């Protein structure tokens, strides 16, 4: 799959209202490049008959803390953190005894321009 590189602007700190209470940095506006990457991945997965949970809201974020007590409320970041995204990774999460992620594969994104 081919997708262009993009910039992710992390301009908010917030938390998910679930049992593990992860706190994260996220973006209020999802860049078109990320939408394109998501759409391309869904097409590729559908071509291989891999089910995708389309009803789930996509929330681009970087988890910075688990078990935040109380959960973080949505707060603007000023200045925002600009992150140039040039590749994406397929990760396997291991939730036994904590949280660990293992990279299974990495793909470069095409240079912008």
C-alpha positions in Angstrom: 0.0 0.0 0.0 1.2 3.5 -0.8 0.2 6.6 1.2 1.8 10.0 1.6 3.7 11.2 4.6 1.9 13.8 6.7 2.2 16.0 9.8 0.2 15.2 13.0 -0.4 18.3 15.2 -0.9 17.2 18.8 -2.9 20.1 20.2 -4.8 18.5 23.1 -4.3 16.4 26.2 -7.2 14.2 27.2 -8.1 10.8 28.6 -10.3 7.9 27.6 -13.1 7.0 30.0 -12.3 3.3 30.3 -11.0 1.1 33.2 -7.3 1.5 32.4 -7.8 5.4 32.2 -5.1 6.1 29.5 -4.1 9.7 29.2 -3.0 10.9 25.8 -1.9 13.7 23.5 -4.2 14.0 20.5 -5.3 16.3 17.7 -8.5 18.2 17.2 -8.2 18.0 13.4 -7.3 14.8 11.7 -4.9 15.5 8.8 -6.1 14.3 5.3 -3.0 12.1 5.1 -4.1 10.1 8.1 -7.6 9.7 6.7 -6.0 8.5 3.5 -3.8 6.0 5.3 -6.8 4.7 7.3 -8.9 4.3 4.1 -6.1 2.5 2.3 -5.5 0.1 5.2 -9.3 -0.7 5.3 -9.3 -1.4 1.5 -6.2 -3.7 1.9 -7.7 -5.5 4.8 -11.1 -6.0 3.1 -9.3 -7.4 0.0 -7.8 -10.1 2.4 -11.2 -10.7 4.1 -9.9 -9.3 7.4 -12.8 -7.8 9.4 -12.5 -4.2 10.5 -14.6 -2.6 13.2 -16.0 0.4 11.2 -18.3 1.5 13.9 -15.5 2.4 16.3 -14.5 6.1 16.4 -11.0 6.8 15.2 -9.0 8.8 17.8 -5.4 9.5 16.7 -3.4 9.8 19.8 -0.1 9.1 21.6 -0.7 7.4 25.0 1.5 9.1 27.7 0.1 7.5 30.9 -2.1 4.6 31.9 -4.2 4.6 35.0 -4.6 8.4 35.3 -6.6 9.2 38.4 -8.7 11.2 38.0 -9.0 10.8 34.2 -7.5 13.7 32.2 -10.1 16.2 31.0 -9.7 17.6 27.5 -7.2 20.5 27.6 -5.6 22.4 24.8 -1.8 22.2 24.3 0.0 25.5 23.6 2.1 25.4 21.7 1.1 22.2 19.9 3.6 19.4 19.2 4.2 18.9 15.5 5.1 15.4 14.5 6.2 14.5 11.0 4.9 11.0 10.2 7.1 9.2 7.6 6.3 5.6 8.4 3.7 3.4 10.1 4.1 0.2 12.1 2.1 -2.9 12.6 2.2 -3.6 16.4 1.1 -6.5 18.5 0.0 -5.5 22.0 0.7 -7.9 24.9 -1.5 -7.0 27.9 -0.3 -9.8 30.2 1.3 -8.2 33.3 1.1 -4.7 31.9 1.4 -3.2 28.4 4.0 -4.1 25.9 4.1 -3.6 22.1 6.1 -5.5 19.6 6.7 -4.2 16.1 5.7 -6.9 13.5 6.4 -4.8 10.4 7.2 -1.2 9.3 6.2 0.6 6.0 7.5 3.9 4.8 5.1 6.6 3.7 5.8 8.4 0.4 7.6 11.7 0.6 5.3 14.7 0.4 5.4 16.7 -2.8 
